[in-house]
Amino acid sequence: MWDYDATSPVMLADLKIEGKSRRVLMQAAKSGFFYVFDAKTGKVISAKNFVTTTWATGVDLKTGRPMMNPATQYDTAAKAVIVQPGAQGAHSWQPDVVQPADRPRVFLGD
């Protein structure tokens, strides 16, 4: 419904998750969600919004699909709604940095 294509870079890192070292892929997406994937299997480990996100209520970790917010669907909404993030998305092509020693990830929001 919205142009939340994934243009931001994917970061590869070894992070401690639940006490275990895991090789992961991370991406701060235009959709407003910060994804952490298992680098071997592609399974979604985490997907949390890092900005106000109204178009979806979250991400189903089993399928990796966003859980759409019916109140923001333009074809069924009874009134005008504000959809966030806006048209440019929450994050674009700017490079990201992984610094596990002091902060697990650093990225610039749009």
Residue pairs with C-beta under 8 A, 6 or more apart in sequence:
1 55
1 73
1 74
2 55
2 83
2 87
3 30
3 87
3 89
4 29
4 30
4 31
4 32
4 85
4 89
5 30
6 27
6 29
6 30
7 30
7 92
7 93
8 27
8 28
8 29
8 30
8 91
8 92
8 93
8 94
8 96
8 107
9 27
9 93
9 95
9 96
10 25
10 26
10 27
11 25
11 26
11 27
11 96
11 97
11 98
11 105
12 23
12 24
12 25
12 39
12 98
13 23
13 24
13 26
13 98
13 100
13 104
13 105
14 21
14 22
14 23
14 24
14 100
15 21
15 22
15 24
15 36
15 100
15 104
16 22
17 24
17 36
17 45
22 38
22 39
22 45
23 38
23 39
23 40
24 36
24 37
24 38
24 39
24 45
25 35
25 36
25 37
25 38
25 39
26 34
26 35
26 36
26 37
26 96
26 98
26 105
27 34
27 35
27 37
28 34
28 50
28 90
28 91
28 96
28 105
28 107
28 109
29 35
29 89
29 90
29 91
30 85
30 88
30 89
30 90
30 91
30 92
31 53
31 55
31 56
31 66
31 85
31 89
31 90
32 49
32 50
32 51
32 52
32 53
32 55
32 56
32 84
32 85
32 89
32 90
33 47
33 48
33 49
33 50
33 53
33 56
33 59
33 66
34 46
34 47
34 48
34 49
34 50
34 105
35 44
35 46
35 47
35 59
36 44
36 45
36 46
36 47
37 43
37 44
37 45
38 45
44 59
44 61
44 64
45 61
46 61
47 58
47 59
47 61
47 64
49 58
50 90
50 91
50 109
51 84
51 85
51 90
51 109
52 84
52 85
53 84
53 85
53 90
54 69
54 72
54 81
54 82
54 83
54 84
55 66
55 68
55 69
55 72
55 83
55 84
56 66
56 67
56 68
56 69
57 67
57 68
57 69
58 66
58 67
59 65
59 66
59 67
60 66
60 67
70 76
70 77
71 77
71 81
72 81
72 83
74 81
88 110
89 110
90 109
90 110
91 107
91 108
91 109
91 110
92 110
94 107
94 108
94 110
96 105
96 106
96 107
96 108
97 105
97 106
97 107
98 104
98 105
98 106
99 105
99 106
